[in-house]
Amino acid sequence: MSLTRSHTSLRNRRLLYCAMALCYGLLSATALALPEDRELPITGKADSNSFDINTGISILTGNVVITQGNLEILADQVVIETDPDTNELSYIKATGTPAIFTDIPQLGSDMVEVNGNQVEFFPATDIIITLGEARITQSGNEARGEQIEYQAATGQVTIQSARSLSGNQDDEQAELLLLPGSTE
């Protein structure tokens, strides 16, 4: 009986170590951060966390705060997907009212804040898509719409209004505020 208990305990410890290693691997690959921030530890806090070793999917729920250097994600729920074989980050989806990503994308640039009801990050292409009451701000400049696609590597922003997405002329248009001299 003690041999069975010992075997089960060893198996549980191995699973725990594997889960911890996979979580560290997936979070350390976050590409939103400045290059030097990518080497810093990542902290993920939430009311509850779950991680599936087989699928590489981690779900943090309730008052989620994820930080790594200048990068911060605040949300009601964050789903993080990694490739279970390579531990490479493949997708992050944050939902909330609003979900908020803040980061400094390049050395010397100002903080960028991206928020909306849902914020998705695709690390392979370095693209952030914000849905529902979407907003992005940097250096006093602001874009608002129903959907915003932000290409972090190039700084290109595409804004879709509720009107353009629904076809209803009564829906709101997208807004853009650019401060003179702030886009140089």
C-alpha contacts under 8 A as a table, 3 or more apart, distances in Angstrom:
res1	aa1	res2	aa2	distance
1	M	4	T	5.24
1	M	5	R	6.31
2	S	5	R	4.94
2	S	6	S	5.93
3	L	6	S	5.03
3	L	7	H	6.08
4	T	7	H	5.07
4	T	8	T	6.13
5	R	8	T	5.14
5	R	9	S	6.09
6	S	9	S	5.07
6	S	10	L	6.13
7	H	10	L	5.15
7	H	11	R	6.16
8	T	11	R	5.06
8	T	12	N	6.11
9	S	12	N	5.11
9	S	13	R	6.17
10	L	13	R	5.11
10	L	14	R	6.20
11	R	14	R	5.11
11	R	15	L	6.25
12	N	15	L	5.11
12	N	16	L	6.16
13	R	16	L	5.02
13	R	17	Y	6.15
14	R	17	Y	5.12
14	R	18	C	6.10
15	L	18	C	5.06
15	L	19	A	6.08
16	L	19	A	5.12
16	L	20	M	6.14
17	Y	20	M	5.10
17	Y	21	A	6.08
18	C	21	A	5.11
18	C	22	L	6.07
18	C	53	I	7.66
19	A	22	L	5.13
19	A	23	C	6.07
19	A	51	F	7.21
19	A	52	D	7.92
19	A	53	I	6.13
20	M	23	C	5.16
20	M	24	Y	6.18
21	A	24	Y	5.18
21	A	25	G	6.09
22	L	25	G	4.97
22	L	26	L	6.08
22	L	53	I	7.45
22	L	56	G	7.71
22	L	87	N	6.20
23	C	26	L	5.26
23	C	27	L	6.16
23	C	51	F	7.86
23	C	58	S	7.88
24	Y	27	L	5.33
24	Y	28	S	5.97
24	Y	42	I	7.81
25	G	28	S	5.30
25	G	29	A	6.54
25	G	87	N	5.62
25	G	88	E	7.15
26	L	29	A	5.58
26	L	30	T	7.38
26	L	81	E	7.85
26	L	82	T	5.91
26	L	87	N	5.43
26	L	88	E	5.81
26	L	89	L	5.20
27	L	30	T	5.71
27	L	42	I	6.31
27	L	89	L	7.24
28	S	38	R	6.36
28	S	39	E	7.17
28	S	40	L	7.75
28	S	41	P	6.98
28	S	42	I	6.60
29	A	38	R	6.96
29	A	88	E	6.32
29	A	89	L	5.76
30	T	33	A	6.71
30	T	38	R	6.73
30	T	89	L	6.64
30	T	123	P	7.41
31	A	34	L	7.86
31	A	38	R	7.14
31	A	123	P	5.95
31	A	126	D	7.26
32	L	71	L	7.07
32	L	103	D	7.09
32	L	105	P	6.79
32	L	123	P	7.68
32	L	126	D	7.47
32	L	152	A	7.80
33	A	36	E	7.84
33	A	37	D	5.53
33	A	38	R	5.90
33	A	68	Q	7.23
33	A	69	G	7.28
33	A	70	N	6.83
33	A	71	L	5.64
33	A	103	D	6.51
33	A	104	I	6.93
33	A	105	P	6.46
34	L	37	D	5.03
34	L	38	R	6.49
34	L	70	N	7.71
34	L	104	I	6.59
34	L	105	P	5.90
34	L	106	Q	6.10
34	L	107	L	7.13
35	P	38	R	5.39
35	P	39	E	7.50
36	E	39	E	5.76
36	E	40	L	7.38
37	D	40	L	5.23
37	D	68	Q	6.39
37	D	69	G	5.00
37	D	70	N	7.07
38	R	41	P	7.92
38	R	68	Q	7.31
38	R	69	G	7.81
40	L	68	Q	6.23
40	L	69	G	6.40
41	P	68	Q	6.20
41	P	69	G	7.98
42	I	66	I	7.09
42	I	67	T	5.69
42	I	68	Q	4.67
42	I	69	G	7.93
43	T	65	V	7.84
43	T	66	I	5.55
43	T	67	T	5.33
43	T	68	Q	6.67
44	G	64	V	7.20
44	G	65	V	5.82
44	G	66	I	4.34
44	G	67	T	6.65
45	K	60	L	7.66
45	K	63	N	7.75
45	K	64	V	5.60
45	K	65	V	5.24
45	K	66	I	6.35
46	A	49	N	6.55
46	A	60	L	5.74
46	A	61	T	5.71
46	A	62	G	5.42
46	A	63	N	5.43
46	A	64	V	4.39
46	A	65	V	6.56
47	D	60	L	7.55
47	D	61	T	5.95
47	D	62	G	4.84
47	D	63	N	6.35
47	D	64	V	7.27
48	S	60	L	5.89
48	S	61	T	5.33
48	S	62	G	6.65
49	N	58	S	7.23
49	N	59	I	5.70
49	N	60	L	4.48
49	N	61	T	6.35
50	S	58	S	5.56
50	S	59	I	5.26
50	S	60	L	6.58
51	F	56	G	7.13
51	F	57	I	5.82
51	F	58	S	4.23
51	F	59	I	6.47
52	D	55	T	5.64
52	D	56	G	5.65
52	D	57	I	5.49
52	D	58	S	6.42
53	I	56	G	5.33
53	I	57	I	7.43
53	I	84	P	6.97
54	N	84	P	6.38
55	T	81	E	7.99
55	T	82	T	7.81
55	T	83	D	7.52
55	T	84	P	5.87
56	G	81	E	5.66
56	G	82	T	4.88
56	G	83	D	5.92
56	G	84	P	4.77
56	G	87	N	7.49
57	I	79	V	7.00
57	I	80	I	5.72
57	I	81	E	4.56
57	I	82	T	6.40
58	S	79	V	5.79
58	S	80	I	5.11
58	S	81	E	6.45
59	I	77	Q	7.19
59	I	78	V	5.82
59	I	79	V	4.60
59	I	80	I	6.40
60	L	64	V	6.43
60	L	77	Q	5.61
60	L	78	V	5.20
60	L	79	V	6.51
61	T	64	V	6.19
61	T	76	D	6.01
61	T	77	Q	4.39
61	T	78	V	6.57
62	G	75	A	7.63
62	G	76	D	4.96
62	G	77	Q	6.03
63	N	74	L	7.31
63	N	75	A	6.24
63	N	76	D	5.32
63	N	77	Q	7.52
64	V	73	I	7.58
64	V	74	L	5.62
64	V	75	A	5.17
64	V	76	D	5.81
64	V	77	Q	6.25
64	V	78	V	7.06
65	V	72	E	7.03
65	V	73	I	5.68
65	V	74	L	4.86
65	V	75	A	6.87
66	I	71	L	7.91
66	I	72	E	5.57
66	I	73	I	5.02
66	I	74	L	6.73
67	T	70	N	7.31
67	T	71	L	5.52
67	T	72	E	4.50
67	T	73	I	6.54
68	Q	71	L	5.16
68	Q	72	E	6.69
69	G	72	E	7.97
70	N	102	T	7.56
70	N	103	D	5.48
70	N	104	I	6.35
71	L	101	F	7.33
71	L	102	T	5.70
71	L	103	D	4.45
71	L	104	I	7.15
72	E	100	I	7.89
72	E	101	F	5.80
72	E	102	T	5.28
72	E	103	D	6.57
73	I	94	A	7.90
73	I	99	A	7.45
73	I	100	I	5.62
73	I	101	F	4.59
73	I	102	T	6.57
74	L	94	A	7.98
74	L	99	A	5.78
74	L	100	I	5.11
74	L	101	F	6.66
75	A	78	V	6.62
75	A	94	A	5.89
75	A	95	T	5.74
75	A	96	G	4.94
75	A	97	T	7.61
75	A	98	P	6.95
75	A	99	A	4.45
75	A	100	I	6.39
76	D	94	A	7.45
76	D	95	T	5.86
76	D	96	G	4.67
76	D	97	T	7.55
76	D	99	A	7.06
77	Q	94	A	5.73
77	Q	95	T	5.38
77	Q	96	G	6.68
78	V	92	I	6.95
78	V	93	K	5.59
78	V	94	A	4.34
78	V	95	T	6.48
79	V	92	I	5.67
79	V	93	K	5.18
79	V	94	A	6.49
80	I	89	L	7.64
80	I	90	S	7.91
80	I	91	Y	5.92
80	I	92	I	4.62
80	I	93	K	6.67
81	E	89	L	6.21
81	E	90	S	5.62
81	E	91	Y	5.09
81	E	92	I	6.37
82	T	86	T	7.91
82	T	87	N	5.47
82	T	88	E	5.30
82	T	89	L	4.36
82	T	90	S	5.09
82	T	91	Y	6.95
83	D	86	T	5.52
83	D	87	N	5.08
83	D	88	E	5.42
83	D	89	L	6.62
83	D	90	S	6.63
84	P	87	N	5.40
84	P	88	E	7.88
89	L	123	P	6.97
90	S	122	F	6.44
90	S	123	P	6.07
90	S	124	A	6.86
91	Y	120	E	7.34
91	Y	121	F	5.80
91	Y	122	F	5.14
91	Y	123	P	6.55
92	I	120	E	5.67
92	I	121	F	5.08
92	I	122	F	6.89
93	K	118	Q	6.99
93	K	119	V	5.73
93	K	120	E	4.40
93	K	121	F	6.41
94	A	99	A	5.86
94	A	100	I	7.94
94	A	118	Q	5.70
94	A	119	V	5.18
94	A	120	E	6.40
95	T	98	P	7.08
95	T	99	A	5.19
95	T	116	G	7.89
95	T	117	N	5.60
95	T	118	Q	4.43
95	T	119	V	6.43
96	G	99	A	4.34
96	G	116	G	7.49
96	G	117	N	5.25
96	G	118	Q	6.56
97	T	116	G	7.08
97	T	117	N	5.41
98	P	115	N	6.03
98	P	116	G	4.97
98	P	117	N	4.91
98	P	118	Q	7.47
99	A	115	N	5.43
99	A	116	G	5.55
99	A	117	N	5.79
99	A	118	Q	6.18
99	A	119	V	6.50
100	I	113	E	6.97
100	I	114	V	5.83
100	I	115	N	4.39
100	I	116	G	6.92
100	I	119	V	7.61
101	F	113	E	5.76
101	F	114	V	5.15
101	F	115	N	6.24
101	F	119	V	7.87
102	T	111	M	6.71
102	T	112	V	5.58
102	T	113	E	4.42
102	T	114	V	6.34
103	D	111	M	5.53
103	D	112	V	5.45
103	D	113	E	6.75
104	I	107	L	7.28
104	I	109	S	6.41
104	I	110	D	6.12
104	I	111	M	4.63
104	I	112	V	6.02
105	P	109	S	6.96
105	P	111	M	7.49
105	P	112	V	7.30
105	P	152	A	6.82
105	P	153	A	7.86
106	Q	109	S	5.54
110	D	138	Q	6.31
110	D	139	S	5.98
111	M	138	Q	6.04
111	M	139	S	7.42
112	V	136	I	7.09
112	V	137	T	5.77
112	V	138	Q	4.76
112	V	139	S	7.90
113	E	135	R	7.96
113	E	136	I	5.56
113	E	137	T	5.31
113	E	138	Q	6.66
114	V	119	V	7.83
114	V	130	T	7.44
114	V	134	A	7.61
114	V	135	R	5.85
114	V	136	I	4.45
114	V	137	T	6.72
115	N	118	Q	7.67
115	N	119	V	6.70
115	N	130	T	6.71
115	N	133	E	7.92
115	N	134	A	5.80
115	N	135	R	5.38
115	N	136	I	6.47
116	G	119	V	6.20
116	G	130	T	5.68
116	G	131	L	5.80
116	G	132	G	5.50
116	G	133	E	5.16
116	G	134	A	4.30
116	G	135	R	6.30
117	N	130	T	7.47
117	N	131	L	5.99
117	N	132	G	5.01
117	N	133	E	6.40
117	N	134	A	7.19
118	Q	130	T	5.73
118	Q	131	L	5.18
118	Q	132	G	6.63
119	V	128	I	6.85
119	V	129	I	5.78
119	V	130	T	4.44
119	V	131	L	6.44
120	E	128	I	5.52
120	E	129	I	5.16
120	E	130	T	6.36
121	F	126	D	7.19
121	F	127	I	5.88
121	F	128	I	4.51
121	F	129	I	6.59
122	F	125	T	5.87
122	F	126	D	5.68
122	F	127	I	5.31
122	F	128	I	6.41
123	P	126	D	4.58
123	P	127	I	6.73
125	T	151	Q	7.97
126	D	151	Q	6.15
126	D	152	A	5.66
126	D	153	A	6.25
127	I	149	E	6.98
127	I	150	Y	5.75
127	I	151	Q	4.60
127	I	152	A	5.94
127	I	153	A	7.98
128	I	149	E	5.83
128	I	150	Y	5.11
128	I	151	Q	6.46
128	I	152	A	7.21
129	I	147	Q	7.11
129	I	148	I	5.72
129	I	149	E	4.48
129	I	150	Y	6.29
130	T	134	A	5.45
130	T	135	R	7.65
130	T	147	Q	5.49
130	T	148	I	5.14
130	T	149	E	6.44
131	L	134	A	5.53
131	L	146	E	5.89
131	L	147	Q	4.58
131	L	148	I	6.77
132	G	145	G	7.77
132	G	146	E	4.94
132	G	147	Q	6.27
133	E	144	R	7.26
133	E	145	G	6.20
133	E	146	E	5.24
133	E	147	Q	7.48
134	A	144	R	5.70
134	A	145	G	5.33
134	A	146	E	5.40
134	A	147	Q	5.63
134	A	148	I	6.11
135	R	142	E	7.09
135	R	143	A	5.60
135	R	144	R	4.52
135	R	145	G	6.61
135	R	148	I	7.25
136	I	142	E	5.72
136	I	143	A	5.35
136	I	144	R	6.76
136	I	148	I	7.88
137	T	140	G	6.52
137	T	141	N	5.53
137	T	142	E	4.41
137	T	143	A	6.56
138	Q	141	N	5.32
138	Q	142	E	6.68
139	S	182	S	6.60
140	G	178	L	7.54
140	G	179	L	6.67
140	G	182	S	7.75
141	N	176	L	7.74
141	N	177	L	5.42
141	N	178	L	4.80
141	N	179	L	5.94
141	N	182	S	7.49
142	E	175	E	7.98
142	E	176	L	5.82
142	E	177	L	5.04
142	E	178	L	6.73
143	A	159	I	7.20
143	A	174	A	7.57
143	A	175	E	5.71
143	A	176	L	4.51
143	A	177	L	6.35
144	R	148	I	7.64
144	R	159	I	7.16
144	R	174	A	5.67
144	R	175	E	5.04
144	R	176	L	6.44
145	G	148	I	6.54
145	G	159	I	5.93
145	G	160	Q	5.69
145	G	161	S	4.72
145	G	162	A	6.73
145	G	173	Q	7.01
145	G	174	A	4.45
145	G	175	E	6.42
146	E	159	I	7.68
146	E	160	Q	5.92
146	E	161	S	5.02
146	E	162	A	5.02
146	E	165	L	7.93
146	E	174	A	7.38
147	Q	159	I	6.01
147	Q	160	Q	5.09
147	Q	161	S	6.71
147	Q	162	A	7.82
148	I	157	V	6.87
148	I	158	T	5.62
148	I	159	I	4.57
148	I	160	Q	6.20
149	E	157	V	5.71
149	E	158	T	5.13
149	E	159	I	6.61
150	Y	155	G	6.76
150	Y	156	Q	5.94
150	Y	157	V	4.62
150	Y	158	T	6.61
151	Q	154	T	5.70
151	Q	155	G	5.50
151	Q	156	Q	5.27
151	Q	157	V	6.44
152	A	155	G	5.14
152	A	156	Q	7.27
159	I	174	A	6.54
160	Q	164	S	6.32
160	Q	165	L	6.81
160	Q	174	A	6.24
161	S	164	S	5.22
161	S	165	L	6.34
161	S	172	E	6.45
161	S	173	Q	4.86
161	S	174	A	4.40
162	A	165	L	5.19
162	A	166	S	5.94
162	A	171	D	5.70
162	A	172	E	5.67
162	A	173	Q	6.41
162	A	174	A	7.45
163	R	166	S	5.37
163	R	167	G	5.41
163	R	168	N	5.33
163	R	169	Q	5.70
163	R	170	D	7.02
163	R	171	D	4.65
163	R	172	E	5.60
163	R	173	Q	5.78
164	S	167	G	5.34
164	S	168	N	7.53
164	S	173	Q	7.65
166	S	171	D	7.80
168	N	171	D	5.67
169	Q	172	E	7.87
178	L	182	S	7.35
178	L	183	T	7.66
179	L	182	S	5.53
179	L	183	T	7.64
180	P	183	T	7.49
181	G	184	E	6.13
